[in-house]
Amino acid sequence: MKRVVFAAVAIAILAIAAVLPLAAAAQTWNNATIVDKSCSSKFKTDTAADAHTVSCAVACASSGYGILTSDGTFLAFDKDGSQKALDALKATTKKDHIRATVTGEMDGKTIKVESISLD
């Protein structure tokens, strides 16, 4: 009986260990529309948000940033990700059409940003 219990516990531990790396895997969003949280509700789709200007996004920095998906869902960046987005926006010469490649891990509807590179 002890062998059966030990085997069951060992299998459970191995199953959990195998799933954990998958849950924390980084994702990449290519050609993602960057928008500040304050203005995100103004746009129903990511292509509509292409008219959003860099100057507006920088002015609304205190609300934080995220990406707008094609169906209009706003996925917020974590605090560090918002700072990375602001730094990239301040460094760009673009006026609008704020698209980027974003790499990070999802945590609910928040992206823990590892990197942002404006397209």
N, C-alpha and C positions, 0 to 999 in steps of 0.2 A: 504494500500500500504506500509506503514511503517513497518508493521508486516512481510510482504513478504521480504522486503529488509533486515530487521534485521535477519530473519530466514536464508536467503541465506548467509549473512556474518557470522553468527554463525556456520553454517555447513562448510563453507570454512575454518574457523579458526580451527575447530575440525579436519577436514581432514588433514590439514597441520601439526597440532600437533601430529596426529597419525603416520604420515610418517617420521617425523624428527628422532625419535629414531631408526628407521630401517636403515636410511642412515648412522648413526654413530656407528652402531654395530660392535664390534670387530670380527675379523675373526682369525682362526687358520690354519696355514699351517704346516702339520705334515711331517716329513721326507723330509724337503725342503733342496735343495742344496744351500749352501751359497757360493757366489763367489764375488770377487771384480769387480767393474765396468770396470776397465781396461782390465781384462781378460774375461769378460762375452761374448764378441763377438767371442772368440776362440772356444766356445762350442755350438753345435747345439741342444743338449738336456741336461737334468739334469744328466742323467747317464754318458754322455761323460765327464761332469765336475767332476765326482768322482775322476778323476786322478789329478785334481788341488790340489796342495800341500798347507798345512797350511803356510809354510815358504813364498811361493809366495804371498798368500793372505795377510799376514802381511806386506810384502815388498810393496805391492800395496795399502796400507791402505788409502793413501791420495785421491784415486779416489772414495772412499766410497764403501759400500757393498749393497747386495740385494740377492734375491733368483732367481734361474733360474728354470722356469717351465718345465714340460715335453716336451712342444712344442718349447722350446728354448727362450721363452719370459723372458726378464730380468725385474724384479720388484724391483726398487731401494728402499733402506731404507732411512728414513729421517736422519738428522745429528745425533740425539741422538741414533737412531737405529744402525747407522754405528759404533758409539762408543761402544755400547753394543756388537756388533759383534766382534769388535777388542778385547775388553776385554775377551770375551769368547775364541777367537782364541789364545790369548796369554796364557790363563790358561789351554788349552787342551794339552794332550799328544799325540793326534792323529797326523799322518803325512799327511793324505789325506782323501778322502771320507768325506768331510765336510758337514754333514747333521745336521739339527736342527729342533726344533719345534719353530715356530715364531707366536706370537700373536700380532695383531695390527689392525689398521683401514686403509682401502684403501683411497687414495686421488689421483685420476687419476691413474698413474702407479707408485705411491710412496706409500710405506707402512709406516705409522706412528707407529713405533714399540713400543709395551708395554713391551714385554719380548722375550728373546731368550734363548733357552736351547739346547746346542749341544747334539745330540743323540749319 
